[in-house]
Amino acid sequence: MPIRCEIVSQDRIVYQGDADMVLLPGTDGEMGILPHHAPLLTTLKYGIIKVRLQGQESIFTVAGGIAEVQPDILTILADSAENVEEIDVQRAEAARKRAEESLAKGIPADSDAYLRMEAALRKSNLRLDAVRRYRHGPARPPRQSDESR
């Protein structure tokens, strides 16, 4: 019997369905959640969530949050989450470029602004890397760093 899995971001339900296994990027390392798992509450870092059901795998990016595990349900409350198949590559590239340009100007006097810029860069890089590694659809145009390899 599978475990129920719900991935919820701040603005929408990203995934809701059954899973045979879910891999999470916990702050203390990657963890696998199976049906009948012991109750657990954990924080999540930036990374990839893999939801496996009957040999099929769905991939999601997550930019922090928490996960609550109960024996029959896994609830992920993400700061930001997105199915890899839905990532807008051009938008992610533009966000990465903006963040890199902002950081190249130097450290702002406001430390919160710096942390926001750094988080935007990490999130953009995560999204682009996830598309490159896991997307099954049409290939995206290569990044400049990809072309030079």
SULLIN-V138085 format. One record per residue. N is the residue number from 1. RES is the residue in three letters. PSI is psi in degrees with one decimal (* if undefined). Layout:
n=N res=RES psi=PSI
n=N res=RES psi=PSI
//
This chain:
n=1 res=MET psi=126.8
n=2 res=PRO psi=167.8
n=3 res=ILE psi=143.2
n=4 res=ARG psi=135.4
n=5 res=CYS psi=131.2
n=6 res=GLU psi=125.2
n=7 res=ILE psi=118.1
n=8 res=VAL psi=125.9
n=9 res=SER psi=-177.0
n=10 res=GLN psi=-23.3
n=11 res=ASP psi=-6.0
n=12 res=ARG psi=167.3
n=13 res=ILE psi=118.7
n=14 res=VAL psi=-37.3
n=15 res=TYR psi=140.7
n=16 res=GLN psi=114.4
n=17 res=GLY psi=-175.7
n=18 res=ASP psi=159.4
n=19 res=ALA psi=142.2
n=20 res=ASP psi=-30.1
n=21 res=MET psi=145.3
n=22 res=VAL psi=129.4
n=23 res=LEU psi=129.4
n=24 res=LEU psi=146.6
n=25 res=PRO psi=79.2
n=26 res=GLY psi=156.9
n=27 res=THR psi=-21.6
n=28 res=ASP psi=8.3
n=29 res=GLY psi=169.3
n=30 res=GLU psi=140.0
n=31 res=MET psi=146.3
n=32 res=GLY psi=133.4
n=33 res=ILE psi=123.6
n=34 res=LEU psi=163.4
n=35 res=PRO psi=146.1
n=36 res=HIS psi=25.2
n=37 res=HIS psi=149.3
n=38 res=ALA psi=147.1
n=39 res=PRO psi=140.0
n=40 res=LEU psi=143.4
n=41 res=LEU psi=126.3
n=42 res=THR psi=155.0
n=43 res=THR psi=155.4
n=44 res=LEU psi=146.8
n=45 res=LYS psi=177.8
n=46 res=TYR psi=132.8
n=47 res=GLY psi=-159.2
n=48 res=ILE psi=135.0
n=49 res=ILE psi=130.0
n=50 res=LYS psi=123.0
n=51 res=VAL psi=117.6
n=52 res=ARG psi=133.1
n=53 res=LEU psi=119.4
n=54 res=GLN psi=47.8
n=55 res=GLY psi=-7.1
n=56 res=GLN psi=147.1
n=57 res=GLU psi=130.0
n=58 res=SER psi=137.4
n=59 res=ILE psi=136.1
n=60 res=PHE psi=145.5
n=61 res=THR psi=149.6
n=62 res=VAL psi=135.2
n=63 res=ALA psi=69.5
n=64 res=GLY psi=165.6
n=65 res=GLY psi=-161.3
n=66 res=ILE psi=155.9
n=67 res=ALA psi=133.1
n=68 res=GLU psi=123.5
n=69 res=VAL psi=129.0
n=70 res=GLN psi=162.7
n=71 res=PRO psi=-29.6
n=72 res=ASP psi=0.6
n=73 res=ILE psi=141.1
n=74 res=LEU psi=120.9
n=75 res=THR psi=122.6
n=76 res=ILE psi=118.3
n=77 res=LEU psi=101.6
n=78 res=ALA psi=142.8
n=79 res=ASP psi=-38.8
n=80 res=SER psi=137.1
n=81 res=ALA psi=150.3
n=82 res=GLU psi=139.1
n=83 res=ASN psi=133.5
n=84 res=VAL psi=-34.8
n=85 res=GLU psi=-16.6
n=86 res=GLU psi=-1.5
n=87 res=ILE psi=129.7
n=88 res=ASP psi=104.7
n=89 res=VAL psi=-43.8
n=90 res=GLN psi=-40.4
n=91 res=ARG psi=-41.7
n=92 res=ALA psi=-40.7
n=93 res=GLU psi=-43.2
n=94 res=ALA psi=-40.1
n=95 res=ALA psi=-40.4
n=96 res=ARG psi=-44.5
n=97 res=LYS psi=-44.0
n=98 res=ARG psi=-43.9
n=99 res=ALA psi=-42.3
n=100 res=GLU psi=-41.6
n=101 res=GLU psi=-41.4
n=102 res=SER psi=-43.5
n=103 res=LEU psi=-31.7
n=104 res=ALA psi=-23.0
n=105 res=LYS psi=-13.0
n=106 res=GLY psi=169.1
n=107 res=ILE psi=122.9
n=108 res=PRO psi=157.8
n=109 res=ALA psi=-30.5
n=110 res=ASP psi=111.7
n=111 res=SER psi=-29.2
n=112 res=ASP psi=-37.9
n=113 res=ALA psi=-40.7
n=114 res=TYR psi=-44.6
n=115 res=LEU psi=-37.2
n=116 res=ARG psi=-42.3
n=117 res=MET psi=-43.3
n=118 res=GLU psi=-41.2
n=119 res=ALA psi=-39.3
n=120 res=ALA psi=-39.9
n=121 res=LEU psi=-43.9
n=122 res=ARG psi=-43.2
n=123 res=LYS psi=-43.7
n=124 res=SER psi=-44.4
n=125 res=ASN psi=-39.7
n=126 res=LEU psi=-47.9
n=127 res=ARG psi=-44.9
n=128 res=LEU psi=-40.0
n=129 res=ASP psi=-41.0
n=130 res=ALA psi=-41.0
n=131 res=VAL psi=-46.4
n=132 res=ARG psi=-40.6
n=133 res=ARG psi=-33.3
n=134 res=TYR psi=-15.6
n=135 res=ARG psi=138.4
n=136 res=HIS psi=-8.0
n=137 res=GLY psi=-158.1
n=138 res=PRO psi=145.7
n=139 res=ALA psi=146.4
n=140 res=ARG psi=160.5
n=141 res=PRO psi=144.1
n=142 res=PRO psi=147.2
n=143 res=ARG psi=163.9
n=144 res=GLN psi=-40.8
n=145 res=SER psi=-27.3
n=146 res=ASP psi=-36.9
n=147 res=GLU psi=-31.0
n=148 res=SER psi=-4.5
n=149 res=ARG psi=*
//
